[in-house]
């Protein structure tokens, strides 16, 4: 059985005080949750404080991005060993906002995947199509290429530590969610591609999150799909009550 993984990608939101208020609120509400994995992805600047505030919880804390090199002259960047050094364990790689605004490609995503896994940081690799690509019926081709190229030369052993997030770009921050059927179709395709590359055993163990306007009122219908194993949440992860409701999706 795949353990559901609900993660909050805070993007470029909150200041230090707000980040700690959110973390402490979630800690009050969710410390006892055992059957759902919870992940917090604050801005990198706040990672040490959020890690500290999560002491005594099972929350995973991670960065929203990293460089593929371990160190060097890359002004403004952070690396996998740096993430580990402050006690964070995870990283989001290849988010569509990084692809759209910061020139990330499947090739740089792949370099980052190798770097994270080599260092021992657990990656969430994001894929997803634009509205134009969906309307041109190219969704499955686009996602297939992103999966194959992003995971090039990753071993089966490494793949067991990877989470995949399917985030259709047209559903991010727009209030337009993919229907549960639309999402399930892409998730099932992703799992069959993973089975082709890594074998069925590994593919059956990989958690595939859905992201794009996940809210307390639609989370349950998404999570009941057979190949949807979690959510990567933007807007609704910034508020204690709504993120709490998402983690408690079974009660929705
Ligand atoms: P929203 O939940 O705000 O649509 O953002 C989704 C997302 O991009 C999570 O990484």
Boltz pocket constraint, residues with backbone or C-beta under 6 A from the ligand:
constraints:
  - pocket:
      binder: B
      contacts: [[A, 9], [A, 95], [A, 167], [A, 171], [A, 172], [A, 173], [A, 174], [A, 175], [A, 211], [A, 212], [A, 213], [A, 214], [A, 232], [A, 233], [A, 234], [A, 235], [A, 236]]
      max_distance: 6.0
